[in-house]
Amino acid sequence: MNWIDKIKELTTKQDKSPELKKGEIKQILIQTASEVLPDFEFLAYKNSCYTFQRLRQVNNLTVHELLHIIFSHKDKYFACLIASRLNPEYIFINQSNIGLLNPNQDLKVLKHNTGILNIQEAYYFHNGQVETTKKTVKEIFGDFKIYGLPFIDRQVERLKSNLIIKRGFDYIDDLQIDTQKLKTEITEELNKGGSLVSSIKHPIYIDLKEKLQAVSGQSKEDRQLIPKTAHELLEIYWTR
């Protein structure tokens, strides 16, 4: 059986329960979250996405730990994203072009430990009926507990111990410049450069980036994220 046939089976196999009513999924999600992950509270519903959040304090900073669940009644699938955000403005921005401060990852990618997934593996499927949908939701929260929580726990440890992050916060803590002026100037450069951080030539950004690059003993992966991390740090500077 190929993956297309498997998806068809998952979405058409009937159970003995009623059809899922419009809006019923919200209560199923909230109820399941309260049972499996009681410290994650329902935050908001936007654009077919249900978001659950837990707040943690790290070094006097509030970390927004998030589970985003996108639900399609018509196409009978769920998609799930895990995120840890220092900047609250990123809570509802599910972009992948991020630095060390606001990471996110697809739950299925974490589960399979690879970004190369066929459609059957990339989504959670339901048949549009209450019983099967509840089972799928329990699977999602169970997977989040197994694969998602370690992801956000690792981010907490990174915020506590990563020397690039520490150097960056030391820099913005000592920075004394008009926040609105800095935001306006850097935002204008980004807008002109197609939102690419490589287009930022502001002297404060360049100075911060170079100081982060001077931190020794860091992994190649972390160093590759320095340009975006420098921008994230300045965003925190002008929003806090």
The 8 nearest C-alpha neighbors of each residue, nearest first, counted from 0:
[[1, 4, 5, 2, 3, 8, 6, 7],
 [2, 0, 4, 3, 5, 6, 119, 7],
 [1, 3, 5, 4, 119, 6, 0, 118],
 [4, 2, 6, 5, 1, 7, 119, 0],
 [3, 5, 7, 2, 6, 1, 0, 8],
 [4, 6, 2, 8, 7, 3, 9, 1],
 [7, 5, 9, 3, 8, 4, 119, 2],
 [8, 6, 4, 10, 5, 9, 11, 3],
 [7, 9, 5, 11, 6, 10, 12, 4],
 [10, 8, 6, 7, 11, 12, 5, 124],
 [9, 11, 126, 7, 125, 8, 12, 6],
 [12, 10, 8, 126, 9, 7, 13, 125],
 [13, 11, 8, 9, 10, 126, 14, 7],
 [14, 12, 11, 15, 126, 128, 10, 16],
 [13, 15, 16, 12, 130, 131, 128, 17],
 [16, 14, 13, 17, 130, 128, 129, 18],
 [15, 17, 130, 14, 129, 128, 18, 131],
 [18, 16, 128, 129, 19, 15, 130, 14],
 [17, 19, 128, 127, 129, 20, 16, 126],
 [18, 20, 128, 129, 127, 17, 23, 21],
 [21, 19, 23, 22, 18, 24, 129, 17],
 [20, 22, 23, 19, 24, 72, 25, 18],
 [21, 23, 24, 25, 20, 26, 19, 27],
 [24, 22, 20, 25, 21, 26, 19, 27],
 [23, 25, 27, 22, 26, 28, 21, 19],
 [26, 24, 28, 27, 23, 22, 29, 49],
 [25, 27, 29, 28, 24, 23, 30, 22],
 [26, 28, 24, 30, 25, 29, 31, 23],
 [27, 29, 25, 31, 26, 30, 32, 24],
 [30, 28, 26, 32, 31, 27, 25, 33],
 [31, 29, 33, 27, 32, 28, 26, 34],
 [32, 30, 34, 28, 33, 29, 27, 35],
 [31, 33, 36, 29, 35, 34, 30, 37],
 [34, 32, 37, 30, 31, 36, 35, 29],
 [33, 35, 31, 32, 37, 36, 30, 29],
 [34, 36, 32, 33, 31, 37, 140, 141],
 [37, 35, 32, 38, 33, 39, 34, 140],
 [36, 38, 33, 39, 34, 32, 35, 40],
 [37, 39, 36, 53, 40, 33, 52, 32],
 [40, 38, 53, 52, 37, 36, 51, 41],
 [41, 39, 51, 52, 42, 38, 53, 37],
 [40, 42, 51, 50, 43, 52, 29, 39],
 [43, 41, 51, 50, 52, 40, 44, 49],
 [44, 42, 50, 49, 41, 45, 51, 48],
 [43, 45, 49, 48, 50, 47, 46, 42],
 [44, 46, 48, 47, 43, 49, 50, 91],
 [45, 47, 48, 44, 69, 49, 70, 91],
 [46, 48, 45, 69, 70, 49, 44, 71],
 [49, 47, 69, 45, 46, 68, 44, 67],
 [48, 50, 44, 68, 67, 43, 69, 45],
 [51, 49, 67, 43, 42, 66, 41, 68],
 [52, 50, 41, 66, 42, 40, 65, 39],
 [53, 51, 65, 39, 40, 64, 42, 41],
 [52, 54, 39, 64, 63, 38, 40, 65],
 [55, 53, 63, 62, 64, 61, 52, 56],
 [56, 54, 62, 61, 57, 53, 63, 64],
 [55, 57, 61, 60, 59, 62, 58, 54],
 [58, 56, 60, 59, 61, 55, 62, 159],
 [57, 59, 60, 56, 159, 158, 61, 155],
 [60, 58, 57, 56, 61, 62, 55, 159],
 [61, 59, 57, 58, 56, 62, 85, 55],
 [60, 62, 56, 55, 85, 57, 63, 54],
 [61, 63, 85, 55, 54, 84, 56, 64],
 [62, 64, 84, 54, 83, 53, 65, 85],
 [65, 63, 83, 53, 52, 82, 54, 62],
 [66, 64, 52, 82, 51, 81, 83, 63],
 [65, 67, 81, 51, 50, 80, 68, 52],
 [66, 68, 50, 80, 79, 49, 65, 48],
 [69, 67, 79, 49, 48, 78, 50, 70],
 [68, 70, 48, 78, 77, 47, 79, 49],
 [69, 71, 77, 47, 76, 68, 48, 72],
 [72, 70, 76, 75, 74, 73, 77, 69],
 [71, 73, 75, 74, 70, 127, 76, 21],
 [72, 74, 71, 75, 127, 76, 70, 126],
 [73, 75, 71, 72, 76, 10, 124, 70],
 [76, 74, 72, 125, 71, 73, 124, 126],
 [75, 77, 124, 71, 123, 125, 74, 70],
 [76, 78, 70, 123, 69, 122, 124, 71],
 [79, 77, 69, 122, 68, 123, 70, 76],
 [80, 78, 68, 106, 67, 105, 69, 77],
 [79, 81, 105, 67, 106, 104, 66, 82],
 [82, 80, 66, 104, 103, 65, 105, 106],
 [83, 81, 103, 65, 102, 64, 84, 104],
 [82, 84, 64, 101, 63, 102, 151, 65],
 [85, 83, 101, 63, 86, 62, 82, 87],
 [84, 86, 62, 101, 100, 87, 63, 61],
 [85, 87, 84, 88, 89, 235, 101, 90],
 [88, 86, 89, 90, 85, 84, 63, 62],
 [87, 89, 86, 90, 91, 92, 84, 85],
 [90, 88, 92, 87, 91, 86, 84, 101],
 [91, 89, 87, 88, 92, 84, 63, 86],
 [90, 92, 89, 93, 88, 45, 87, 50],
 [93, 91, 89, 94, 90, 88, 95, 87],
 [94, 92, 91, 95, 103, 89, 90, 80],
 [93, 95, 96, 92, 97, 103, 89, 91],
 [94, 96, 97, 93, 103, 102, 104, 98],
 [97, 95, 94, 98, 227, 102, 93, 224],
 [98, 96, 95, 227, 102, 101, 99, 94],
 [99, 97, 228, 227, 224, 100, 101, 102],
 [98, 100, 228, 101, 102, 224, 97, 221],
 [99, 101, 98, 85, 102, 84, 228, 231],
 [100, 102, 84, 83, 85, 99, 97, 98],
 [103, 101, 83, 82, 97, 100, 99, 98],
 [104, 102, 82, 81, 83, 101, 80, 95],
 [103, 105, 81, 80, 106, 82, 102, 108],
 [104, 106, 80, 108, 107, 79, 81, 109],
 [107, 105, 109, 108, 80, 79, 81, 110],
 [106, 108, 110, 109, 105, 121, 111, 122],
 [109, 107, 105, 113, 114, 111, 106, 110],
 [110, 108, 112, 106, 107, 111, 146, 105],
 [109, 111, 107, 108, 112, 146, 106, 142],
 [110, 112, 108, 113, 109, 107, 114, 116],
 [113, 111, 109, 108, 110, 114, 107, 115],
 [114, 112, 108, 115, 111, 109, 116, 110],
 [113, 115, 108, 116, 112, 111, 109, 107],
 [116, 114, 113, 117, 108, 121, 111, 112],
 [117, 115, 121, 120, 114, 118, 113, 108],
 [116, 118, 120, 119, 121, 115, 2, 122],
 [119, 117, 121, 120, 116, 122, 2, 3],
 [118, 120, 117, 121, 2, 6, 122, 5],
 [121, 119, 118, 117, 116, 122, 107, 123],
 [120, 122, 118, 116, 119, 107, 117, 123],
 [123, 121, 78, 120, 77, 119, 124, 76],
 [122, 124, 77, 76, 78, 135, 125, 121],
 [125, 123, 76, 75, 77, 122, 10, 9],
 [126, 124, 75, 132, 10, 127, 76, 131],
 [125, 127, 10, 128, 11, 75, 131, 9],
 [128, 126, 19, 125, 18, 75, 72, 132],
 [129, 127, 18, 19, 126, 17, 130, 131],
 [128, 130, 19, 132, 131, 16, 17, 18],
 [131, 129, 133, 132, 16, 128, 134, 14],
 [130, 132, 134, 133, 129, 128, 125, 135],
 [131, 133, 135, 129, 125, 134, 130, 128],
 [132, 134, 136, 130, 135, 131, 129, 137],
 [135, 133, 131, 137, 132, 136, 138, 130],
 [134, 136, 138, 132, 133, 137, 131, 139],
 [135, 137, 139, 133, 138, 134, 132, 140],
 [138, 136, 134, 140, 139, 135, 141, 133],
 [137, 139, 141, 135, 136, 140, 142, 134],
 [140, 138, 136, 142, 137, 141, 143, 135],
 [139, 141, 143, 137, 142, 138, 144, 136],
 [140, 142, 138, 144, 143, 139, 137, 145],
 [143, 141, 145, 139, 144, 140, 146, 138],
 [142, 144, 147, 140, 146, 141, 145, 139],
 [143, 145, 141, 142, 148, 147, 146, 140],
 [146, 144, 142, 143, 147, 141, 148, 149],
 [147, 145, 143, 142, 148, 110, 149, 144],
 [148, 146, 143, 150, 149, 144, 145, 81],
 [147, 149, 151, 150, 144, 146, 152, 143],
 [150, 148, 152, 151, 147, 146, 153, 145],
 [151, 149, 147, 153, 148, 152, 154, 146],
 [150, 152, 154, 148, 153, 149, 83, 155],
 [153, 151, 149, 155, 154, 150, 148, 156],
 [154, 152, 156, 150, 151, 155, 149, 157],
 [153, 155, 157, 151, 152, 156, 158, 150],
 [156, 154, 152, 158, 157, 153, 159, 151],
 [157, 155, 159, 153, 154, 158, 160, 152],
 [156, 158, 154, 161, 160, 159, 155, 153],
 [159, 157, 155, 156, 160, 161, 154, 164],
 [160, 158, 156, 157, 161, 155, 57, 58],
 [159, 161, 157, 158, 156, 162, 165, 164],
 [162, 160, 157, 164, 163, 158, 165, 159],
 [161, 163, 165, 164, 166, 160, 214, 217],
 [164, 162, 166, 165, 161, 211, 167, 214],
 [163, 165, 167, 162, 161, 166, 168, 158],
 [164, 166, 162, 168, 167, 163, 169, 161],
 [167, 165, 169, 163, 164, 168, 162, 170],
 [166, 168, 164, 170, 165, 169, 163, 171],
 [167, 169, 171, 170, 165, 166, 172, 164],
 [168, 170, 166, 172, 167, 171, 165, 173],
 [171, 169, 167, 168, 173, 172, 174, 166],
 [170, 172, 174, 168, 173, 169, 236, 167],
 [173, 171, 169, 170, 174, 168, 236, 175],
 [174, 172, 171, 170, 169, 175, 168, 176],
 [175, 173, 171, 172, 170, 176, 236, 169],
 [176, 174, 173, 177, 171, 172, 178, 236],
 [175, 177, 178, 174, 181, 180, 179, 203],
 [176, 178, 180, 179, 181, 175, 237, 182],
 [179, 177, 237, 181, 180, 176, 182, 236],
 [180, 178, 182, 181, 177, 183, 237, 184],
 [179, 181, 183, 177, 178, 182, 184, 176],
 [182, 180, 178, 184, 179, 183, 185, 177],
 [183, 181, 179, 185, 180, 184, 186, 178],
 [182, 184, 180, 186, 181, 185, 179, 187],
 [183, 185, 187, 181, 186, 182, 180, 188],
 [186, 184, 188, 187, 182, 183, 181, 189],
 [187, 185, 189, 183, 188, 184, 182, 190],
 [186, 188, 190, 184, 185, 189, 183, 191],
 [189, 187, 185, 191, 186, 190, 199, 192],
 [190, 188, 194, 192, 186, 187, 191, 195],
 [189, 191, 187, 192, 194, 193, 188, 186],
 [190, 192, 188, 189, 193, 187, 194, 198],
 [193, 191, 189, 198, 190, 194, 195, 188],
 [192, 194, 190, 195, 191, 189, 198, 188],
 [195, 193, 189, 190, 192, 196, 191, 198],
 [196, 194, 197, 193, 198, 192, 189, 199],
 [197, 195, 198, 199, 194, 227, 189, 226],
 [198, 196, 195, 199, 226, 200, 192, 189],
 [197, 199, 192, 196, 195, 189, 200, 188],
 [200, 198, 196, 197, 188, 201, 189, 185],
 [201, 199, 198, 202, 205, 204, 188, 197],
 [200, 202, 204, 203, 199, 205, 185, 184],
 [203, 201, 205, 204, 206, 200, 207, 199],
 [204, 202, 206, 205, 201, 207, 181, 208],
 [203, 205, 207, 201, 202, 206, 208, 229],
 [206, 204, 202, 208, 203, 207, 209, 201],
 [205, 207, 203, 209, 204, 208, 202, 210],
 [208, 206, 210, 204, 209, 205, 203, 211],
 [207, 209, 205, 211, 210, 206, 229, 204],
 [210, 208, 212, 206, 211, 207, 205, 213],
 [209, 211, 213, 207, 212, 208, 206, 214],
 [212, 210, 208, 213, 209, 214, 163, 207],
 [211, 213, 209, 210, 214, 208, 222, 225],
 [212, 214, 210, 211, 215, 209, 208, 163],
 [215, 213, 212, 211, 163, 216, 210, 162],
 [216, 214, 217, 213, 212, 162, 163, 211],
 [215, 217, 218, 214, 162, 219, 213, 163],
 [218, 216, 215, 221, 219, 222, 214, 163],
 [219, 217, 221, 220, 222, 216, 223, 215],
 [218, 220, 222, 221, 223, 217, 224, 216],
 [221, 219, 223, 218, 222, 224, 217, 225],
 [222, 220, 224, 218, 223, 219, 217, 225],
 [221, 223, 219, 225, 224, 220, 218, 217],
 [222, 224, 220, 221, 225, 219, 226, 218],
 [223, 225, 98, 221, 222, 227, 226, 228],
 [224, 226, 228, 222, 227, 223, 229, 208],
 [227, 225, 229, 228, 224, 208, 196, 230],
 [226, 228, 98, 230, 229, 225, 224, 97],
 [229, 227, 98, 225, 231, 230, 226, 99],
 [230, 228, 232, 226, 227, 231, 208, 225],
 [229, 231, 227, 233, 228, 232, 234, 226],
 [232, 230, 228, 234, 229, 233, 227, 235],
 [233, 231, 235, 229, 234, 230, 228, 236],
 [232, 234, 236, 230, 235, 231, 237, 229],
 [235, 233, 231, 232, 236, 237, 238, 230],
 [234, 236, 232, 238, 233, 237, 239, 231],
 [237, 235, 233, 234, 238, 239, 171, 232],
 [236, 238, 178, 234, 235, 239, 233, 182],
 [239, 237, 235, 236, 234, 178, 86, 233],
 [238, 235, 236, 237, 234, 86, 178, 87]]
